[in-house]
Amino acid sequence: MLRTVRWRNLLAGAGLLGAAGCGSLHTSLIPVGGVTAADHAHTAQIREDSAWPVLLRGVDEHQVSVWHAVTFPFMDYAYVIAPGARRLLVTTPPAIFGSLPIPVGNTRCYVIAAELLPGRAYRLKEADDRRQALLLLDPGGETIARGPLVDEFFTGTRTCRWPGPPSQSSPEPAH
């Protein structure tokens, strides 16, 4: 009897630890462009959608680390960005062939121009038509900005060819 109770307690404790271990205990904040992650009221936060993600690769001229993957239930993170007019460079994650870590398919690249407000949270998502990326208010899902597809290539063959910022674009040639 005592042995049975011990095993039951041990299994119940292991189940609670396992459940707690699978859930995210806190959100890791990743500062981009020299902002302070602790200043929530004066910064904007961007998360990647877990169902239809596009991955944040750059903000204005600041590159974002590629070591972060799609948000999983046990890996919750958000990018912390200075508010204001921002140019977000986003890509689709590589598709995986079955259970093998072999990237297949095409990578799509988008540029989203958005006005980020201080103290707000946003979510990045690929549109259903796969021809634009969306910046949504989080929570709520209201579309704040849309970004067009600017490049598409077979995964692993090269990187995105980002267009220059609008202010640095070359003028149309005169005819």
Secondary structure, 3 states (H helix, E strand, C coil): CHHHHHHHHHHHHHHHHHHHHHCCCCCEEEECCCCCCCCHHHCEEEEECCCCCCEEEEECCEECCCCCCCCECCECEEEEECCEEEEEEEECCCEECCCCCCEECEEEEEEEEEEECCCCEEEEEECCCCCEEEEEECCCCCEEEEEEEEEEEECCCCCCCCCCCHHHCCCCCCC
